[in-house]
């Protein structure tokens, strides 16, 4: 299994969680961009305005969490009409998890 890496850009308030892999394309859903590999697997998720997203999950000080990230993970569950992408962010203080659904068209 490939290691999950991350890049947090505090100036642009964006968080990129990814696995090293060649990217075929991306799907944009508002402030979330999901990267897909050549074989159709989810290999990355970029969250723009990530502090606001974490506030919407009930966190009072999201920058504190984002500036002290210890580890991250992403996992995808593939269904017939969608892909559920689960992500987790673990900092020194706490762990935050959420998900995003990607609709897919079956050919």
Backbone as a ProteinNet text record, in pm:
[ID]
protein_1_A
[PRIMARY]
XXXXXXXXXXXXXXXXXXXXXXXXXXXXXXXXXXXXXXXXXXXXXXXXXXXXXXXXXXXXXXXXXXXXXXXXXXXXXXXXXXXXXXXXXXXXXXXXXXXXXXXXXXX
[TERTIARY]
83.7	0	88.9	52.8	131.8	108.4	215.9	209.4	123.3	44.3	-37.6	38.4	54.5	130.9	35.8	87	3.9	88.5	25.5	83.4	-23.7	7.2	-84.6	-23.9	-98	-56.3	-139	-80.2	-154.4	-189.4	-104.8	-131.1	-256.5	-272.2	-389.5	-499.3	-475.9	-571	-618.9	-521.4	-554.6	-475.8	-539.4	-477.4	-488.6	-375.3	-369.9	-326.3	-412.4	-383.1	-371.4	-260.3	-238	-145.6	-151.9	-59.8	17	145.9	226.5	177.1	125.5	71.4	52.2	50.3	21.7	-126.4	-156.9	-295.3	-346.1	-462.8	-524.8	-616.1	-686.5	-778.3	-828.7	-908	-961.2	-1109.1	-1178.3	-1320.1	-1332.3	-1392.8	-1412.3	-1553.1	-1562.3	-1692.1	-1679.3	-1714.6	-1700.7	-1556.2	-1527.9	-1391.9	-1312.8	-1360.3	-1290.4	-1256.2	-1130.7	-1082.9	-1031.8	-1087.1	-1046.9	-966.9	-846	-758.6	-774.8	-783.9	-802.1	-679.6	-643.5	-530	-572.7	-476.1	-500.2	-599.2	-596.2	-686.8	-818.4	-847.5	-976.1	-986	-874	-874	-848.2	-904.8	-881.1	-740.5	-658.6	-521.7	-492.5	-590.4	-566.9	-694	-692.9	-804	-744.2	-784	-739	-859.2	-842.3	-949.7	-908.9	-984	-961.5	-1045.9	-1001.5	-1072.3	-1094.9	-992.6	-1004	-1041.4	-999.6	-1037.7	-1188.6	-1253	-1399.6	-1465.4	-1410.1	-1465.4	-1459.8	-1346.1	-1331.8	-1421.3	-1441.9	-1535.9	-1676.5	-1712.3	-1844.5	-1860.2	-1748.1	-1752.7	-1756.6	-1760.3	-1772.1	-1642.4	-1533.2	-1404.9	-1393.8	-1350.3	-1341.1	-1210.5	-1100.8	-969.7	-906.6	-960.5	-907.4	-761.2	-715.4	-574.7	-479.7	-521.7	-439.3	-419.5	-524.4	-515.8	-432.8	-460.4	-391.7	-241.6	-203.6	-61.5	15.1	-56.5	11.1	-26.7	-49.9	-87.4	25.9	-10.2	85.1	70.5	-55.9	-79.1	-214.1	-228.7	-352.2	-381.2	-505.9	-538	-654.2	-658.3	-773.7	-808.6	-937.2	-986.2	-1107.3	-1120.7	-1234.7	-1313.4	-1445.2	-1535.3	-1611.1	-1598.1	-1654.1	-1788.9	-1892.4	-2026.1	-2068	-2182.8	-2225.8	-2246	-2303.5	-2335.1	-2258.1	-2161.3	-2084.6	-1954.5	-1868.2	-1746.7	-1749.7	-1741.1	-1732.2	-1584.8	-1539.5	-1400.8	-1397.9	-1333.8	-1322	-1182	-1174.1	-1043.3	-1035.4	-913.7	-889.3	-764.5	-771.2	-659.7	-632.2	-513	-476.5	-369.8	-398.8	-302.6	-257.2	-176.3	-133.1	-252.6	-351.2	-464.8	-579.8	-610.6	-727.3	-726.2	-823.9	-839.4	-975.2	-976.9	-1098.7	-1118.7	-1240.1	-1271.3	-1399.7	-1406	-1527.9	-1522.6	-1619.8	-1623.7	-1687.2	-1668.8	-1731.1	-1775.6	-1893.6	-1945.4	-1925	-1875.8	-1859.4	-1957.9	-2050.5	-2138.8	-2059.2	-2086.2	-2018.9	-2123.3	-2089.2	-2178.2	-2128.7	-2218.7	-2185.2	-2209.9	-2108.2	-2120.6	-2165.1
-117.5	0	124.8	221.8	343.1	433.6	500.2	595.1	715.1	763.7	881.7	1003.9	1100.9	1222	1341.4	1457.5	1577.1	1702	1806.3	1940.1	2036.8	2114.9	2218.8	2353.7	2435.1	2569.5	2667.8	2720.1	2808.8	2941.6	2988	3115.8	3107	2995.1	2976.2	2894.8	2850.1	2770.3	2648.4	2571.7	2450.1	2332	2215.7	2091.9	1988.5	1928.9	1825.9	1696.7	1595	1462.2	1369.4	1297.2	1221	1101.6	1012.8	900.1	922.5	894.7	914.6	822.2	882.1	805.6	899.4	843.9	925	958.6	1083.7	1130.5	1140.5	1080.7	1087.6	1208.9	1240.8	1352.6	1384.7	1491	1537.2	1565.9	1556.2	1589.4	1701	1813.9	1926.4	1923.7	1936.4	1948	2065.1	2183.2	2302.9	2325.1	2327.9	2351.7	2223.4	2113.5	1985.2	1936.3	1896.6	1841.8	1700.7	1602.7	1463.7	1420.1	1370.5	1324.1	1174.1	1134.8	994.9	946.1	820.1	759.4	707.1	657.7	601.7	485.6	407.5	292.9	328	458.8	501.7	500.7	491.3	489.7	631	660.4	788.3	786.5	887.6	894.9	1026.4	1117.7	1243.3	1323.2	1409.7	1500.9	1634.1	1741.7	1874.6	1952.4	2013	2091.5	2237.4	2320.3	2463.8	2523.6	2634.1	2693.7	2589.3	2512.2	2398.4	2440.9	2558	2604.4	2616.9	2670.9	2682.8	2545.9	2450.7	2315.1	2254	2272.1	2216.3	2288.1	2418.3	2491.2	2434.6	2400.2	2341.8	2204	2139.7	2012	2032.6	2158.6	2189.1	2222.6	2239.8	2272.8	2423.5	2460.7	2602.7	2665.8	2589.9	2641.7	2553.6	2557	2466.9	2492.2	2617	2646.2	2576	2563.7	2494.3	2348.1	2286.1	2147.5	2139.5	2227.9	2224.1	2250.2	2332.8	2364.6	2259.4	2159.7	2055.4	1914.7	1898.8	1767.9	1667.8	1551.1	1440.2	1338.8	1309.7	1209.5	1234.5	1177.6	1189.3	1054.9	1038	918.2	949.6	876.5	880	736	713.9	580.8	600.4	519.8	530.5	400.2	414.8	300.2	320.2	222.7	232.3	161.2	236.5	180.7	195.1	140.7	142.2	284.1	374.1	507	619.1	582.6	685.4	629.3	721.1	686.5	769.7	702.7	772.4	785.2	908.6	932.6	977.4	896.4	925.6	979.9	1083.2	1136.1	1159.1	1154.3	1173.8	1259.8	1352.6	1441.1	1426.9	1383.6	1368.2	1471.3	1550.6	1649.3	1607.4	1692.1	1663.7	1663.5	1748.2	1766.1	1668.7	1639.5	1555.5	1503.1	1417.7	1361.7	1403.8	1439.9	1482.4	1392.8	1344.7	1261.6	1310	1296.1	1329.6	1257	1285.5	1218.8	1310.7	1271.9	1340.6	1233.8	1253.3	1158.6	1211.9	1126.8	1161.6	1080.7	1146.9	1069.5	1021.1	901.1	849.5	797.1	802.5	750	612.6	518.7	382.7	373.5	328.8	316.1	177.5
0	0	0	-81.1	-91.3	29	68.6	179.3	141	235.3	212	261.7	173.8	201.8	208.4	251.6	252.3	236.4	186.2	178.1	224.5	327.5	373.4	339.2	266.5	228.6	310.5	418.4	508.4	441.1	350.5	282.9	195.9	125.4	38.2	105.1	227.9	304.7	225.7	175.2	100.9	157.7	153.9	201.1	90.8	55.3	-46.4	20.5	16.5	70.4	-50.2	-60.2	-183.4	-163.5	-261.8	-273.6	-403.5	-401.7	-522	-631.7	-737.9	-849.2	-967.4	-1087.1	-1205.3	-1206.8	-1235.7	-1235.4	-1378.6	-1401.8	-1533.5	-1543.9	-1436	-1437.7	-1299	-1291.5	-1163.6	-1176.1	-1062.6	-1053.8	-950.9	-991.9	-900.9	-845.1	-712.9	-647.1	-551.2	-598.6	-515.2	-478.3	-348.9	-299.8	-280.7	-337.9	-327.6	-467.3	-484.1	-610.7	-581.8	-652.2	-632.8	-755.6	-732.7	-840.4	-859.9	-987.4	-1024.7	-1100.9	-1077.2	-1145.9	-1283.5	-1355.5	-1488.6	-1482.4	-1373.6	-1360.3	-1289.3	-1275.2	-1220.2	-1068.8	-1000.9	-854.1	-800.5	-684.8	-618.3	-559.4	-595.6	-544.9	-472.1	-471.7	-402	-384.5	-284.6	-261.1	-216.3	-283.4	-245.6	-195	-79.3	-19.5	-16.1	-87.1	-86.6	26	83.4	198	306.5	334.5	426	568.2	611.3	745.8	758	654.7	656.3	658.9	584	583.7	723	790	923.8	1024.8	1007	1093.1	1076.4	952.8	926	990.1	1024.5	1095.2	1247.3	1290.2	1432.2	1503.2	1429	1491.8	1514.1	1634.4	1667.5	1621.1	1621.8	1582.1	1473.8	1352.8	1248.9	1213.4	1219.8	1186.2	1283.2	1408.1	1507.2	1466.9	1417.8	1371.5	1244	1150	1020.2	1032.8	1128.6	1146	1224.8	1279.8	1358.3	1310.8	1181.7	1127	1148	1202.6	1219.5	1107.7	1070.5	966.9	900	783	705.5	640	595.9	518.1	424.4	314.8	225.5	191	172.7	137.3	48.7	-53	-144	-144	-146.2	-157.8	-289.1	-378.5	-512.7	-517.4	-555.7	-569.6	-714.9	-749.2	-888.2	-941.7	-860.2	-909.6	-840.4	-755.4	-685.8	-629.6	-592.3	-519	-391.5	-278.1	-149.7	-113.7	-94.3	-57.2	88.5	172.5	314.9	340.3	422.2	457.6	608.1	657.9	799.6	815.6	911.4	942.2	1091.4	1126.5	1267.4	1302.2	1405.3	1454.1	1593.5	1656.5	1793.3	1888.3	1859.8	1950.8	1926.8	1799.5	1771.7	1629.7	1600.8	1466.4	1411.3	1283.4	1215.7	1094.2	1075.3	959.7	895	763	689.7	555.3	469.2	339.5	236	110.3	-1.7	-100.4	-160.8	-257.9	-398.6	-487.4	-628.5	-710.1	-778.8	-866.8	-988.2	-1033.5	-1153.4	-1250.5	-1376.7	-1479.7	-1523.3	-1526.1	-1569	-1718.4	-1791.5	-1937.1	-1974.5
[MASK]
+++++++++++++++++++++++++++++++++++++++++++++++++++++++++++++++++++++++++++++++++++++++++++++++++++++++++++

